[in-house]
Every structure is written in C-alpha cells, then in structure tokens.
Amino acid sequence: MKFGAAKNYDCVLLAIVFGTGIGGAIASYEGRNNWAGEFGKMVIDRNKTWEQLYQATKNNSGEQEKINAIGLANLINIFNPEAIVLGGGGARPFSKRGTGFLANHLLLKKQMPKIFLSHLGENAVALGAAALWQ
C-alpha cells in the first residue's frame, strides 16, 4: 500500500498472490485471532476451493483465467475495492475475454476496480515488514 503498484489509491483493500497456492491479504483488517484473508480456501465450484481449481487448471490458461475471474468477482462483490494488486509467480494480466468474464460476475459493472500486477517482486515482504515499524 505504501510502496507498490497501487500506492496512489485510498481504497486498496485486496492483495492476492498466485504461487504454489493462492494467498491474500485484506488491508487494515486483522480479523478475529489476528488472521484473515485466506482467499484460496474460498469454495468456487462443487466443493472445490479456488486454490484446488487453480492447481487443476495449471496447464490451461483459459480455464485458469475463468476461475480467477470468479474468485476476484466474489471478492469485489464483498469488499468493493478501488484497486486490487496481483502478485506471485502465477499472477497474469487478464485478457479482454477474462476481463469480460469478471465483469459479468459483478453485481454492478461500475464496481470494476483497477487491477495491477505487483512490481515489487521478492522485495514486497521485506518492505511490508519494514513499514510496520514506521
């Protein structure tokens, strides 16, 4: 939020990391017992989580993009963020088709946030930790 792709946005609520699984963070929200934001465990289809479907479609970028669009649409419908930052080795920009699929699953088309790819790379964790001390 301070250093990354969405540093100029006030309501950056979600950061989602695609790697060996799917992880996430809800900015400025710690939840009960000091944890929240386990997006990968969100059930998307027939008792399968977003993370399970993401892993199952690794070799099919079109199917993976649809799954990611559904997961993001669910989060946008709940939190209505101004911007979302995607990071990790599996983060990819949405194609025009994927953006359309995402928009079709939103409650309101005007909810579409700016979606950025993280540009901090491996430095993101260190910078975030350092920012906690400021």
C-alpha positions in Angstrom: 0.0 0.0 0.0 2.9 2.4 0.7 5.4 1.4 -2.0 3.7 -0.8 -4.6 1.7 -0.6 -7.8 -1.4 0.8 -6.0 0.3 3.3 -3.7 -1.8 6.2 -5.1 -5.1 4.6 -4.2 -7.0 5.2 -1.0 -9.2 2.0 -1.0 -6.8 -0.8 -1.9 -8.3 -3.5 0.1 -7.1 -6.7 -1.5 -3.8 -8.2 -2.5 -3.8 -11.7 -4.0 -0.8 -13.9 -4.5 -0.8 -16.7 -7.1 2.1 -19.2 -6.5 2.0 -22.8 -5.4 -1.4 -21.9 -4.0 -3.4 -18.7 -3.6 -2.9 -16.4 -0.7 -4.3 -13.0 0.1 -4.5 -10.0 2.4 -7.2 -7.6 3.3 -5.5 -4.3 4.0 -6.0 -2.9 7.6 -8.1 -5.9 8.7 -6.7 -8.5 11.0 -9.8 -10.5 11.7 -10.5 -12.5 14.8 -7.4 -14.1 16.4 -5.2 -11.9 14.2 -5.7 -13.6 10.8 -8.0 -13.0 7.9 -7.9 -13.1 4.1 -7.5 -16.8 3.2 -8.9 -16.4 -0.3 -7.5 -19.6 -1.6 -9.9 -21.6 0.6 -13.0 -20.0 -0.9 -15.2 -22.6 -2.4 -15.9 -21.9 -6.1 -17.3 -25.0 -7.8 -18.7 -28.3 -6.5 -16.9 -28.2 -3.1 -13.6 -27.3 -4.7 -11.7 -24.3 -3.5 -10.2 -21.6 -5.6 -6.8 -23.0 -4.8 -7.7 -26.6 -5.8 -9.2 -25.4 -9.1 -6.2 -23.1 -9.8 -3.9 -26.1 -9.3 -6.1 -28.4 -11.5 -6.0 -25.9 -14.4 -2.3 -25.0 -14.4 -1.9 -26.2 -18.0 -5.0 -24.5 -19.3 -4.6 -20.7 -19.0 -8.1 -20.0 -20.4 -9.8 -22.1 -17.7 -7.5 -20.7 -15.0 -8.4 -17.2 -16.1 -12.1 -18.0 -15.7 -11.5 -19.5 -12.2 -9.5 -16.4 -11.2 -12.2 -14.1 -12.6 -14.9 -15.9 -10.5 -12.7 -15.7 -7.3 -11.9 -12.0 -7.9 -15.6 -11.2 -8.7 -16.6 -12.8 -5.4 -14.1 -10.6 -3.5 -15.1 -7.5 -5.4 -18.8 -8.1 -4.7 -18.0 -8.4 -1.0 -15.4 -5.6 -0.5 -15.9 -3.2 -3.5 -12.2 -2.1 -3.6 -10.8 0.7 -5.7 -7.8 -1.4 -6.7 -6.5 -5.0 -6.4 -2.9 -6.0 -6.6 -2.0 -9.4 -8.1 1.4 -10.9 -7.3 3.4 -14.1 -7.2 4.8 -16.3 -9.9 1.3 -17.2 -11.2 0.0 -13.7 -11.5 -1.1 -12.8 -15.0 -2.8 -9.8 -16.5 -6.4 -10.5 -17.6 -7.1 -10.9 -21.3 -10.1 -9.0 -22.8 -12.1 -12.2 -22.6 -11.1 -12.7 -18.9 -12.0 -9.1 -18.0 -15.4 -9.6 -19.7 -15.9 -12.8 -17.7 -15.0 -10.9 -14.5 -17.3 -8.0 -15.3 -20.2 -10.4 -16.0 -20.0 -11.7 -12.4 -20.0 -8.3 -10.7 -23.2 -7.0 -9.1 -22.6 -3.7 -10.8 -20.3 -3.0 -13.8 -19.1 0.2 -12.2 -17.6 -1.9 -9.4 -14.7 -2.9 -11.6 -11.6 -1.9 -9.7 -8.2 -1.2 -11.2 -6.2 -4.4 -11.3 -2.5 -4.2 -11.1 0.4 -6.7 -11.2 2.7 -6.2 -8.3 6.0 -4.7 -9.3 7.9 -5.1 -6.0 8.6 -8.8 -6.6 10.7 -10.5 -3.9 11.1 -7.2 -2.1 7.4 -7.0 -1.2 7.6 -9.0 2.0 10.7 -7.1 3.3 9.2 -3.7 2.5 5.9 -4.6 4.2 7.7 -5.8 7.3 9.8 -2.6 7.4 6.6 -0.4 7.0 5.2 -2.0 10.2 8.0 -0.3 12.2 7.3 3.2 10.8 
